[in-house]
Amino acid sequence: MGRVLRSCMQSILKLANSVIGMAGLAMILYSAWLIRVWQREIGELPFDEDSDFPPPWFIYTFLGLGVAFSVITCSGHIAAESVNGCCLYLYMVFVVLLLMLEAAITFDVFINRDWEKDFPKDPSGSFEQFKNFIRSNFEMCKWIGLSLVSVQGLSLLLAMILKALGPHQYYDSDDEYTSDRVPLLKNAPPPYIDHGYGHGPNNDAWIRVSDKTNR
């Protein structure tokens, strides 16, 4: 029963991580499109150190978040199949840090009226376009954000359940196999002692016959 429950938790955790991975992949693709737009308009890559323009921090941020989501997804799949708790602990730390970052940004946006001043000016204009898109599609973006946060919370809960269940059942101990080995030991033939006169269990009978003939 414990093995079936653990297998179900592993499958659900992998499914939740796949949702996070798809979000990370979408962020990376969007960042790649922004980089392409920047290169077409400016004539150089945004990562060029010799550029006269300030770095487009919005592109960096979105690309970094996409990579972070992808790393969390990979660590979640590894932690789901791991037999020790180190990978699960590391995965839970990643998810908690991500949730704390999202909570801090959300708190700043809803509490601070001048939250836009906390961010530097984006020379690419992508930040303004992103804000306008969210304002025009607020309901859809709100439900997407809530769904993503819910999936992250579910992943954290599943990781905690897997940690509480412990390692795989066949790694716990060898007690469950003792009952299978005992009948074989009981039905096994008794061992014999080789006295150096030959090989096999009939050596004693052969020695007695040899003594009688010698007499």
C-alpha positions in Angstrom: 0.0 0.0 0.0 2.8 2.4 0.9 4.5 1.7 -2.4 1.3 2.4 -4.4 0.8 5.6 -2.5 4.3 6.7 -3.1 4.1 5.9 -6.8 0.9 8.0 -7.1 2.6 11.0 -5.3 5.5 10.7 -7.7 3.3 10.8 -10.7 1.3 13.8 -9.5 4.6 15.6 -8.6 6.0 15.0 -12.1 2.7 16.3 -13.6 2.8 19.5 -11.5 6.5 20.0 -12.4 5.6 19.6 -16.0 3.2 22.6 -15.7 6.0 24.6 -14.1 8.4 23.5 -16.9 6.0 24.6 -19.6 5.7 28.0 -17.9 9.5 28.3 -17.8 9.8 27.2 -21.5 7.2 29.9 -22.4 9.3 32.5 -20.6 12.5 31.4 -22.4 10.7 31.6 -25.8 9.3 35.0 -25.0 12.8 36.2 -23.9 14.2 34.9 -27.2 11.6 36.8 -29.1 12.4 40.0 -27.1 16.1 39.5 -27.9 15.3 39.1 -31.6 13.3 42.3 -31.5 16.0 44.2 -29.7 18.6 43.0 -32.2 16.4 44.0 -35.2 15.8 47.5 -33.8 19.2 48.3 -32.3 21.4 46.2 -34.5 23.2 44.4 -31.7 22.5 41.8 -29.1 21.4 43.0 -25.6 24.3 41.2 -24.0 26.9 43.2 -25.8 29.2 44.9 -23.3 30.2 47.6 -25.8 26.6 48.8 -26.3 25.9 52.4 -25.7 22.4 51.6 -24.4 21.6 50.6 -20.8 21.0 46.9 -20.4 17.4 45.8 -20.9 16.8 44.4 -17.4 13.3 43.1 -18.3 14.7 40.7 -20.9 17.3 39.5 -18.4 14.7 39.1 -15.7 12.3 37.1 -17.9 15.1 34.9 -19.2 16.4 34.3 -15.7 12.9 33.3 -14.5 12.5 30.9 -17.4 15.8 29.2 -16.6 14.9 29.1 -12.9 11.6 27.4 -13.7 13.3 24.9 -15.9 15.9 24.1 -13.2 13.1 23.6 -10.6 11.3 21.3 -13.0 14.4 19.2 -13.5 15.2 19.0 -9.8 11.6 18.1 -9.1 11.7 15.1 -11.5 15.0 14.0 -10.0 13.7 14.4 -6.4 10.6 12.4 -7.3 12.7 9.4 -8.2 15.3 9.9 -5.5 15.8 7.4 -2.8 17.3 9.8 -0.3 15.9 13.1 1.2 18.7 15.4 0.0 17.1 16.0 -3.4 13.7 16.5 -1.9 15.1 19.1 0.6 16.9 20.9 -2.3 13.7 20.9 -4.4 11.6 22.3 -1.5 14.2 25.0 -0.9 13.9 26.1 -4.6 10.1 26.2 -4.5 10.0 28.1 -1.2 12.5 30.7 -2.5 10.4 31.1 -5.7 7.2 31.5 -3.7 8.8 34.1 -1.4 10.0 36.0 -4.5 6.6 36.0 -6.0 4.9 37.0 -2.7 7.3 39.9 -2.3 6.6 41.2 -5.8 2.9 40.8 -5.4 2.9 42.5 -2.0 4.9 45.4 -3.4 2.6 45.8 -6.4 -0.7 45.8 -4.4 0.6 47.8 -1.3 3.0 50.3 -2.9 1.2 52.7 -5.2 4.5 53.9 -6.7 5.8 50.4 -7.3 6.8 51.3 -10.9 9.5 53.6 -9.5 11.2 50.6 -7.8 12.2 49.3 -11.3 14.7 51.0 -13.5 13.7 52.3 -16.9 13.7 49.6 -19.6 15.2 50.9 -22.9 13.6 48.1 -24.9 10.0 49.2 -24.0 9.1 45.6 -23.3 8.2 46.3 -19.7 5.6 48.9 -20.8 4.1 46.5 -23.4 3.9 43.7 -20.8 2.1 46.0 -18.4 -0.4 47.1 -21.0 -1.0 43.5 -22.0 -1.7 42.6 -18.3 -4.1 45.5 -17.9 -6.0 44.7 -21.0 -6.2 41.0 -20.1 -6.3 41.3 -16.4 -8.8 38.4 -15.7 -6.9 35.9 -17.8 -3.5 36.9 -16.4 -4.9 36.8 -12.9 -6.2 33.2 -13.3 -2.9 32.1 -15.0 -0.9 33.6 -12.1 -3.1 32.0 -9.5 -3.0 28.6 -11.3 0.8 28.7 -11.5 1.2 29.6 -7.8 -1.3 26.9 -6.9 0.8 24.3 -8.8 3.9 25.5 -7.0 2.2 25.1 -3.7 0.9 21.6 -4.7 4.4 20.6 -5.7 5.8 21.7 -2.3 3.0 19.8 -0.5 3.7 16.6 -2.6 7.4 16.9 -1.9 6.7 17.1 1.9 4.4 14.0 1.6 7.1 12.1 -0.2 9.7 13.1 2.4 7.3 11.9 5.2 6.8 8.6 3.4 10.5 7.9 3.4 12.6 6.0 0.8 11.3 3.3 -1.4 9.9 0.2 0.3 12.5 -2.1 -1.0 15.3 0.1 0.4 13.9 0.2 4.0 15.0 -3.1 5.2 15.4 -6.8 4.3 12.7 -7.9 6.8 10.1 -8.4 4.2 12.3 -10.9 2.4 13.1 -13.0 5.5 9.8 -14.9 5.3 10.6 -15.8 1.7 14.0 -17.2 2.5 13.2 -19.1 5.7 11.3 -22.0 4.0 14.1 -22.6 1.7 16.5 -22.8 4.6 14.3 -25.2 6.4 14.0 -27.6 3.5 17.7 -27.4 2.6 19.7 -30.6 3.2 22.0 -30.7 6.2 25.7 -30.0 5.5 28.3 -32.7 5.7 31.8 -32.6 6.8 34.6 -33.5 4.5 37.3 -35.4 6.6 39.8 -35.3 3.8 39.2 -38.9 2.6 37.2 -38.0 -0.5 34.4 -35.9 -1.8 30.7 -36.3 -1.2 28.5 -37.4 1.7 29.1 -41.1 1.3 32.8 -41.0 2.4 32.0 -42.5 5.8 30.3 -45.6 4.3 33.2 -46.2 2.0 35.7 -46.0 4.9 33.7 -48.6 6.9 33.6 -51.0 3.9 37.4 -50.6 3.4 38.0 -51.5 7.1 36.0 -54.7 6.9 37.9 -55.9 3.8 41.2 -55.2 5.4 40.3 -57.3 8.4 
